[in-house]
Amino acid sequence: MSLQLARPIAFIDLETTGVNLSTDRIIEIAIVKILPDGTRQNKRKLLNPQMLIPKQSSDVHGITDEMVKDAPSFKQVANELKQFIEGCDLGGYNSNRFDIPLLMEEFLRAGMEIDLSDRKMVDVQHIFYTMEPRTLTAAYKFYCEKELVNAHGAEADINATIEVLLSQIKRYPHLGVSVESILGVIGEDKVVDYARRFLFDDKGNEIFNFGKHKGRVVAEVLKAEPQYYDWMMKGDFPLHTKQKLTEIFNRALLKNN
């Protein structure tokens, strides 16, 4: 069984220096793009993060400072990657919460903004956790009846992720075979920023998703406590979070005026 695609979908997996969206960097990226006719196009790159790779991270993915010392920086390949995923829906494993937000942070650091507002995002982990809550290795064994070799290698992980998705749509016919039908079953997150510091409430208002103001409308908080905007802008928040915060703040100012 294959996916029924209206447009290409790019499955993305990253290996990184750590898991902090604000401070960590990509050191390996693998992308498998599936075209509507089923053809696959692959892209994999090692990247120099321009910072030391912590030992605990190298212990997980096996990538060391020595291995990436001559690799290009993200900024050097940013335009190539942007073109490769242009016009694609996006997919991956835990991609909505980590891979895509960190990738977008790297693009912003490189001075390149990408609008994902019209893209569909299929997180295979979300399907898996909805149907059978476990890990990627367990998912691969459960759905594909195979052992995942070279787990935590970006290319092995992303190809395993695609195999799991294809097995999922075969096992769960009610998911359908299109991106739209899958998201219709598991739900599609409506988030303001990729790091999910803000969410939309039922009325379409941006609300805080963390801290002492969690659940409150962002514009109302900023109106009452404009210093909270300054605190967040100076704080250790992702660039995209700060960008959206500024948009809300400026909109609130215009409304007040």
N, C-alpha and C positions, 0 to 999 in steps of 0.2 A: 504494500500500500504506500502511496506517495502523497505528499502535501498538495493541495489544490491551491495554487497561488495566483492572486491577481497581479502581484508585482514581486520582485525579488525579496528574499529575506536573508539577512546576514546574521549568522550565529557567531557570537564573540566570546572569547575566553581570555582572561588576563592572568599573568603571574606578576606579582608586585613586590615592592619592598616592605609592604605591610598593609593594614586594612584601614588606615586613617585617610579619608577622602581629601582632607585639607593638606596633609603633609607627605603622604606616600606617593610613589611614582610607579609607572608601568615598566617592567623589564622584559616582558615577553607578551606579544599579542598574536593570537591566531584567529583568523576569520574564515569561515566557510560560507560562501554566498551561494544560495540555491536559487536558480532562475525559474520562472514559471514553467519552462519545458522540462524541468528536472535536472538540468545541467548544473554541475557544481564548479565553483571557482574558489581556489584556496589562496590565502595570503598569510604568511607567518613571518614575524620579525623579532629578533632580539634587540633590545633598546638599552642604551646607556642612561640610567636614571639620574646621572650627575649628582649622586649621593652614594654613600656606602650602603650596601645591602646587609641588613642585620643577619647575624648567624642563624637566628631562629627562623627567619624567612627562607634562607638558603637551605636549611635542614628540611623544609617542606617541599620546595620545588627543585632543589638541586642546582640552582643558578647562582654563580659566584661573581664577585667583582671582576675577577680575571676573565671570565667568559664574556663580559659585556664591555670591557674597557675600550675596545675598538669599534663597538657598535654605534650606530647613529643615535642621536637624541630624539625624543618624541617630536620636537619642533621640526627637525629635519625631514621627518617622514609624514608630518601632519597632513599636508595637502594630498599626498598619495592615498592615505587612509580615508580622508574625507571623500575623495572621488570614488574610492572603492565601495563605500557604503551609501553613496548618494542615491536617493530614491528607493532605498530598501527599508522594509520593516526590519525589526531587530529581535534577536532571540539569544538564549543562552541558559546557563544554569545559575540561579541566584543573580541573574544579570540585571534585573530591575532595581535591586538594592545595592549592588556593588559594581559589577563590570561596566554597565552603561554610565552610572553617575561618575565613576572615576575616569572613564574615557572622556566624558564631556568636560570634566575638570582639566584634563590634559590639553584638550583643544582650546579651552579658554586661556590657559597659561601660555599657549602658543599664539595667542591673539586671534584665534579663529572661533567664531560662534556658529553653532549648528542648531537649527530649529527642528526639534523632534515632535512638534505639536501635532503633525499629521501622520506620524509613524505609529504603527501597531507594535507592541512589545510582547513577545511570547516568552515567559519565564518558565522553563521546563520544571524547575524546582517547585514553582507554584502549583503546576498540574500534579506533580508527584506528591507534594504535601497535602493537596486536596484529596487525592485518591489513596495514596499509600505513603504516609509520612516516614521517610528514611533519608539516607545519604546517597550521593551519586554512585558510589561503588555498589551499594546495596540495590539501587535502582537499576543499574546495568545488569546485575545478576538476576534481579527479580523479573525485569521486563524482557531482557535479551538472552537470559540464561548463559551468560558469559562472565568470566573474570576480567576485571578492568586492569590491564597491564599498563605500567607507567602512569599510574594515577598522579595527579598534580603536575603533569606535563601539559601545557596548554593545548597542544595539537591533539593529544590522546583524549583529554577531557572533553574537548568540544566535539570531536567525532563521536565519542560515546554519548554525549548529550543529544546529538541528532538521532542516533540509533534508538535511544530511549524514547524520544518524542514520536518517532515513527511506530514504535511498538505500542506506545500509549494510545495513539489514535486507532490502532488495530484492535487493542484490548477494550477500549471504551468507545464503541461506535457513536454514542450520543455526543461525543466531542466534535464529530464531523471531521472534515479534512481541510478546512480553510482556516486561515488565521482568525477571521471574523467569528466563525462558529466556535472555535476553541475558546476564544475570549468571552464569547457569549455564555459559555458554561461555567468557566472558572472565575469570571469577573475581570474587569479592567480597572486598574488603579487610576484614580484621578488625583495626581499629586501636583503641587505647585513647583517645588524644587526637587532635584534628583536625590538629594540627601534626605528628603522627607522631614525636614524641620517644620514645614508648613503643609497643611492639607486643605482641601475644600470641604466645607460643611454642606448640609443638605440644601442650603439656600445659595450655594455658589460663592460664599465668602471664604477668603483665606483665613485659616485659623492656625494658631501655634500647635505644634505636635510635640513639644518638649517644655521642660522647665516650669517655673511658677505660673506662667500664663497659658499652660496647655489647655486647649479647648476654647480659648478666647479669640475673638476676631482680631487679627493683626492690626488692621487700620485703627480700630478703637483703642488698642493698647498704645500704639505709636502717638495717637492724638493726645492721650492722657499722660503718657510718659515718653516724650521725644528723646530723652536720654537713653532709652532702651535701644533705640536705633543706633546711637553712637557706640554703645557697649557691644552690640552684635557686629558692627562694622570693624571694630578693633579686635574682636575676638577670633578664636580659632575655628571659624566656620568656612565651609567650602565657598569658592568664588561664585558658583551659581546660586547658592543660598543668599549671598550678599546682593547679587544682581537682582534677584526677585524681591528681596526686602526693600531695595532702593526703588524698584518700580511701584511697590505698594505704598511706600512712604511718599513718593512724589505724587502719586494719584490722590492720596489722602490730603496732601497740601493743596492741590488744585481744587479739590472738592470744597475745602474749607474757605478757599479764596473766592 
